[in-house]
């Protein structure tokens, strides 16, 4: 495309030819400066991880600034309705966001279908001008440039319209600059869409994990409140024959149940906070501090004891009191052991047992922790998929999220987890965690300060 300054006459006297040459050089330099400024501003937005709507607004403002136009709009295509939808508009009478026009009508439709830009000196005289938008906004369009929003190669994703230059008329020089803006903007908008979709997928994943934990934590609460209700009814029924020993035992039982319910409630509230953070696009990083595995497991057993007792299942520990203190995120490690033990309770029959044991391997500087049950075991196809994206549950209505949560926690602690299971015999999960020497008690370190390499 030849621009007007490139058509300046190259004849006449030598001084005149030199002046024309200087004017051409000055115009080229000015255009390059505007192109570079436009590209810089769009690229700045590209690296800020803006939402698609924020990015669209930034692109349109940049386009109007670099060509000194009064108003403009960005329309993005909606394949489901075959319409071009106004996503952002700037001017004295902006087009309402969400307004749609058929994507084959008007100047915007022509540009979108042909993927070719147009420069129009007088839009009111153009038969293809879609006057419905002017009538809606009481706006008069004079000169305009409409160009497809597309990468250098590929189909358009929308249309950029720039209207009414403040001084003079929009021309080929302005189109050259806007072409750069539209190409970079199209790539940026597509990237912003992908980023937002990935973010929403991560939010959905986190909400699934948190919801699974809340569902599990509600089980002992329901069981405990049922026991509490039964105990109160028994007390009311036997209030005339209540002995001091029986009253003391009942009080002790109620106190234990209330303590368990209170603890579980606090953990549920913590998960609800996680949901709120997740909806805001946040997820708390691990918080590592010196801690004892024994205390974590005992807390898990306290939470599920009533559920296990109701089913006649024995909970055991072995060797945990001999383990050294390690760096851990106690809340996350609780979630891991809770999922393993709670899932085992559903698989173990009456008179069965669940044992959490631990050994310290000083030579390899690691802890070997096992959660073993005497349940019905898992078939190979369930066992082999546990820690993969295709994880599935053997329980009715199960999602397989429990073991995925465990795997994520173990990974956060730079550990490994494996499983052995035999149908009709039971299942054993083995977790290997690094036993890194701890700093002074009470010092909380960030994950980057505490993370160490995995041990095989």
C-alpha atoms as one frame of an Amber mdcrd trajectory, in Angstrom:
protein
   0.000   0.000   0.000   1.408   3.390  -1.014   0.823   6.111   1.534   0.164
   9.732   0.586   3.556  10.969   1.685   5.189   8.350  -0.503   3.484   9.969
  -3.513   5.016  13.404  -2.977   6.430  14.611  -6.301  10.073  13.809  -6.759
  10.739  16.479  -9.372  11.345  20.207  -9.431  14.412  22.050  -8.326  17.046
  20.298  -6.201  16.051  22.272  -3.080  12.415  21.279  -3.583  13.322  17.622
  -4.074  15.392  17.725  -0.867  12.471  19.270   1.033  10.105  16.570  -0.276
  12.591  13.893   0.702  12.874  15.343   4.203   9.093  15.500   4.516   8.833
  11.853   3.454  11.496  10.872   5.980   9.819  12.900   8.713   6.442  11.307
   7.971   7.944   7.824   7.948   9.747   8.510  11.221   6.592   9.907  12.822
   4.578   6.892  11.717   7.210   4.481  13.022   7.195   6.275  16.370   3.409
   5.944  16.579   3.577   2.280  15.584   6.219   1.553  18.209   4.241   3.399
  20.893   1.062   1.497  19.995   2.884  -1.841  20.025   4.533  -1.018  23.354
   1.242  -0.180  25.036  -0.472  -3.322  23.787   2.488  -5.489  24.792   2.440
  -3.939  28.270  -1.160  -5.089  28.601  -0.236  -8.502  27.224   2.079  -9.194
  30.151  -0.281  -7.970  32.867  -2.624 -10.988  32.720  -5.696  -8.789  32.374
  -9.127 -10.295  31.973 -10.468 -10.320  28.397 -12.773  -7.365  29.158  -9.974
  -5.353  30.768  -7.723  -6.065  27.818 -10.394  -5.088  25.288 -10.841  -1.747
  27.058  -7.066  -1.163  27.096  -6.740  -2.005  23.390  -9.541   0.326  22.354
  -8.198   3.238  24.397  -4.738   2.708  22.859  -6.181   2.612  19.332  -8.060
   5.866  19.796  -5.082   7.617  21.370  -2.543   6.704  18.695  -4.735   7.916
  15.812  -6.365  10.769  17.768  -9.938   9.617  17.170 -13.035  10.607  19.144
 -14.750   7.270  19.535 -14.629   3.614  18.688 -15.744   0.115  19.556 -14.487
  -3.431  19.705 -16.895  -6.147  18.619 -16.132  -9.820  19.228 -17.783 -12.648
  17.356 -20.250 -15.011  19.010 -20.365 -18.163  16.857 -23.390 -19.535  18.736
 -25.591 -16.624  17.602 -23.623 -15.563  14.510 -23.462 -12.010  15.777 -20.823
  -9.406  16.445 -21.207  -8.286  20.051 -19.999  -4.918  21.360 -17.578  -5.716
  24.193 -16.376  -2.157  24.785 -17.197   1.256  23.363 -15.713   4.708  23.992
 -17.170   8.078  23.094 -19.771  10.638  24.085 -22.513   8.102  23.304 -20.934
   4.662  23.732 -22.729   1.588  22.460 -24.082  -0.446  25.408 -21.979  -3.509
  26.152 -23.664  -6.662  24.894 -25.371  -5.003  21.930 -25.205  -7.399  19.006
 -25.548  -7.094  15.245 -25.672  -9.871  12.631 -22.104 -10.691  11.673 -22.838
 -10.388   7.945 -24.481  -6.950   8.075 -23.081  -3.433   8.063 -19.531  -2.309
   7.557 -18.383  -4.350  10.564 -19.995  -7.461   9.073 -18.325  -6.851   5.725
 -14.918  -6.467   7.394 -15.437  -9.535   9.555 -16.526 -11.739   6.645 -13.828
 -10.542   4.229 -11.052 -10.161   6.847 -10.072  -6.983   4.990  -9.936  -3.461
   6.493 -11.771  -0.468   5.077 -11.294   3.303   5.269 -14.482   5.327   4.840
 -14.433   9.092   4.509 -18.192   9.569   4.939 -19.974   6.686   6.645 -23.402
   8.313   6.319 -23.135   8.041   2.548 -22.062   4.397   2.594 -24.999   2.055
   1.851 -23.483  -0.672   4.036 -23.334   1.514   7.154 -25.487  -0.045   9.878
 -27.511   2.977  10.988 -29.229   1.155  13.822 -26.252   1.729  16.102 -26.170
   5.482  15.349 -29.883   5.685  16.090 -29.432   3.760  19.336 -26.686   6.065
  20.608 -27.707   9.357  18.902 -24.198   9.391  17.459 -23.202  10.599  14.005
 -20.416   8.666  12.330 -18.316  10.684   9.883 -15.034   9.078   8.859 -14.093
   5.652  10.118 -11.659   2.788   9.874 -12.886  -0.746  10.470 -10.441  -3.591
  10.489 -10.569  -7.242  11.487  -9.172  -8.311  14.839  -6.961 -11.142  13.786
  -3.414 -12.350  14.062  -1.134 -12.058  11.065  -2.495 -15.379   9.874  -5.813
 -16.851  10.934  -9.499 -16.031  11.001 -10.869 -12.850  12.597 -12.191 -12.999
  16.143 -13.911  -9.627  15.878 -13.732  -6.099  14.507 -12.047  -2.882  15.657
 -13.869   0.317  14.660 -12.318   3.777  15.043 -14.515   6.785  14.320 -14.187
  10.516  13.707 -10.591  11.712  13.738 -10.238  14.877  15.814  -8.133  16.723
  13.207  -8.471  15.844   9.554  -9.681  12.440   8.359  -8.613   8.901   9.108
  -6.261   7.721   6.377  -3.923   4.947   5.245  -1.269   6.152   7.696  -3.709
   5.570  10.575  -4.683   2.189   9.122  -1.056   1.065   9.106  -0.776   1.823
  12.814  -4.132   0.239  13.663  -3.167  -2.905  11.763  -0.312  -3.428  14.197
  -2.609  -2.706  17.137  -5.253  -5.152  15.917  -2.780  -7.979  15.256  -1.145
  -7.750  18.685  -4.536  -7.166  20.339  -6.052 -10.271  18.743  -3.206 -12.424
  20.068  -3.508 -10.763  23.473  -7.270 -11.276  23.688  -6.931 -14.930  22.721
  -4.225 -15.381  25.358  -6.386 -13.617  27.969  -9.275 -15.958  27.153  -7.043
 -19.008  27.554  -5.629 -17.639  30.792  -9.114 -17.014  32.170 -10.305 -20.473
  31.127  -7.280 -22.052  32.806  -7.917 -19.975  35.915 -11.567 -21.053  36.017
 -10.523 -24.674  35.563  -8.113 -24.327  38.499 -10.860 -22.738  40.601 -13.176
 -25.635  39.747 -10.464 -28.123  40.693  -9.807 -26.411  44.021 -13.505 -26.203
  44.802 -13.845 -29.905  44.052 -11.003 -30.753  46.435 -12.334 -28.495  49.187
 -15.918 -29.707  48.758 -14.726 -33.300  49.054 -12.955 -32.515  52.329 -15.993
 -30.730  53.746 -18.214 -33.685  52.895 -15.828 -36.011  54.710 -15.528 -33.715
  57.733 -19.306 -33.576  58.080 -19.547 -37.340  58.584 -18.049 -37.448  62.096
 -20.016 -34.319  63.016 -23.262 -36.044  62.053 -22.209 -39.208  63.869 -21.130
 -37.295  66.975 -24.297 -35.248  67.203 -26.299 -38.463  66.848 -24.443 -39.965
  69.804 -24.966 -36.766  71.762 -28.679 -36.788  71.020 -28.984 -40.426  72.111
 -27.086 -39.768  75.328 -29.304 -36.803  76.230 -32.441 -38.882  75.607 -31.097
 -41.664  77.852 -30.346 -39.126  80.580 -33.833 -37.684  80.384 -35.384 -41.146
  80.495 -33.359 -42.225  83.548 -33.182 -38.957  85.481 -34.822 -40.515  88.552
 -32.324 -43.380  88.819 -29.178 -41.521  87.686 -26.134 -42.376  89.812 -23.104
 -40.156  90.313 -20.879 -42.530  88.303 -23.324 -42.687  85.422 -23.695 -38.908
  85.439 -19.928 -38.502  85.381 -19.551 -40.980  82.491 -22.328 -39.281  80.535
 -20.797 -35.869  81.113 -17.426 -37.162  79.928 -18.984 -38.625  76.784 -20.834
 -35.415  75.999 -17.699 -33.354  76.570 -15.699 -35.547  74.167 -18.376 -35.415
  71.493 -18.737 -31.649  71.824 -14.942 -31.271  71.592 -14.852 -33.357  68.427
 -17.735 -31.405  66.899 -16.047 -28.109  67.791 -12.744 -29.194  66.226 -14.429
 -30.483  63.071 -16.475 -27.297  62.816 -13.314 -25.185  62.947 -11.793 -27.285
  60.169 -14.949 -26.903  58.087 -14.850 -23.132  58.609 -11.239 -23.174  57.442
 -12.324 -24.932  54.250 -15.136 -22.434  53.745 -12.488 -19.682  53.887 -10.548
 -21.613  51.252 -13.639 -21.561  49.052 -13.958 -17.798  49.483 -10.273 -17.349
  48.585 -10.668 -19.686  45.638 -13.625 -17.715  44.259 -11.470 -14.577  44.496
  -8.839 -16.351  42.410  -6.519 -17.076  45.318  -5.107 -20.249  46.818  -3.059
 -20.130  49.966   0.522 -21.380  49.559   1.748 -24.101  51.937   2.878 -22.848
  55.332   5.690 -24.992  56.694   6.644 -25.130  60.368   8.199 -27.732  62.675
   5.623 -30.358  63.596   5.098 -33.908  64.791   3.386 -36.529  62.645   2.064
 -38.209  65.792   0.072 -35.107  66.750  -1.447 -34.899  63.269  -2.516 -38.559
  63.283  -3.935 -38.298  66.814  -5.999 -35.310  65.693  -7.321 -37.359  62.762
  -8.198 -40.266  65.073 -10.006 -37.919  67.468 -12.117 -36.650  64.562 -13.125
 -40.080  63.195 -13.102 -42.140  66.418 -16.880 -42.057  66.905 -17.445 -43.128
  63.317 -14.966 -45.994  63.688 -16.410 -47.052  67.047 -19.915 -47.149  65.608
 -18.671 -49.616  62.962 -16.612 -51.657  65.440 -13.265 -50.682  63.861 -10.079
 -50.360  65.910  -7.733 -47.416  65.269  -4.052 -48.043  66.074  -0.696 -46.255
  65.862   2.770 -47.760  65.927   6.137 -46.040  66.210   4.868 -42.505  65.676
   6.155 -41.359  69.077   9.720 -42.205  67.965   9.659 -40.034  64.835  11.623
 -36.766  64.747  10.018 -33.391  64.210   9.857 -32.422  60.531   8.912 -29.358
  58.502   5.260 -29.670  57.554   2.088 -27.831  56.654   0.004 -29.299  59.462
  -3.369 -28.434  57.968  -2.568 -30.059  54.642  -0.993 -33.109  56.247  -4.119
 -33.507  58.385  -6.206 -33.509  55.177  -4.004 -36.232  53.683  -4.196 -38.604
  56.669  -7.850 -37.786  57.209  -8.705 -38.807  53.634  -6.740 -42.047  53.905
  -8.224 -43.046  57.280 -11.764 -41.926  56.474 -11.717 -43.796  53.152 -10.421
 -46.901  54.951 -13.299 -46.807  57.471 -15.743 -47.234  54.603 -13.853 -50.343
  53.410 -13.200 -52.122  56.720 -15.808 -54.416  58.250 -16.609 -54.853  61.956
 -13.723 -56.130  64.103 -11.254 -54.837  61.510  -8.515 -52.305  62.121  -6.694
 -49.308  60.647  -3.072 -48.793  61.676  -0.875 -45.776  61.061   2.781 -46.604
  61.625   6.049 -44.776  61.103   9.782 -45.384  60.884  12.730 -43.024  60.678
  15.432 -43.815  58.142  18.428 -41.688  59.251  20.648 -42.908  56.407  18.252
 -41.567  53.784  16.981 -38.720  55.953  13.339 -39.603  55.515  10.242 -40.857
  57.304   8.396 -43.938  56.122   4.714 -43.677  57.078   2.120 -46.375  56.424
  -1.662 -46.410  56.633  -2.726 -50.051  56.609  -6.244 -51.459  56.862  -7.806
 -54.909  56.976 -10.516 -53.971  54.495 -11.731 -55.644  51.345  -8.871 -54.346
  49.203  -8.957 -52.944  45.690  -8.969 -54.623  42.287  -5.899 -53.836  40.153
  -7.743 -51.429  37.821  -8.766 -49.224  40.769  -5.402 -49.474  42.522  -3.337
 -48.655  39.439  -5.373 -45.532  38.589  -5.402 -43.986  42.075  -2.737 -41.347
  41.560  -3.466 -40.563  37.919  -5.826 -38.152  36.162  -8.114 -41.150  35.543
  -8.519 -41.917  39.248 -11.858 -43.511  40.096 -13.484 -44.677  43.293 -14.809
 -48.108  44.205 -17.420 -46.470  46.470 -20.914 -45.717  45.205 -20.969 -42.012
  44.346 -17.202 -41.734  44.898 -15.187 -39.327  42.766 -11.605 -40.444  43.364
 -10.787 -36.953  44.649  -9.625 -38.224  48.048  -6.463 -39.895  46.810  -5.782
 -36.997  44.453  -5.876 -34.619  47.435  -3.463 -36.896  49.283  -1.101 -36.960
  46.315  -1.131 -33.151  46.070  -0.277 -32.860  49.792   2.564 -35.367  49.528
   3.931 -33.544  46.477   3.829 -30.246  48.381   6.032 -31.889  51.041   8.484
 -33.191  48.412   7.503 -36.763  49.206   6.229 -39.823  47.398   3.263 -42.127
  47.924   2.530 -45.657  46.760  -0.151 -48.262  47.412  -0.323 -52.035  47.780
  -3.664 -53.773  47.905  -5.004 -57.311  47.762  -8.689 -58.058  47.356 -10.051
 -59.631  50.526  -6.909 -58.865  52.546  -6.520 -55.087  52.806  -4.705 -51.988
  51.591  -1.499 -50.234  52.631  -0.499 -46.731  51.601   3.197 -45.900  52.033
   4.287 -42.273  52.275   7.928 -41.218  52.209   8.615 -37.734  53.557  11.974
 -35.954  53.876  13.153 -35.602  57.493  14.949 -32.306  57.108  16.497 -30.887
  60.323  14.220 -28.151  61.650  15.168 -24.571  62.590  14.295 -23.088  65.958
  10.854 -24.096  67.128   8.124 -21.709  66.104   9.880 -20.362  63.020   7.602
 -20.607  59.986   9.331 -20.855  56.648   8.029 -20.372  53.157   7.810 -23.361
  50.799  10.823 -22.105  48.854  12.904 -22.115  52.038  11.889 -25.592  53.132
  11.450 -27.520  49.901  14.096 -30.169  49.276  14.630 -32.733  46.571  12.697
 -35.969  46.551  14.323 -39.108  47.907  13.752 -42.273  45.955
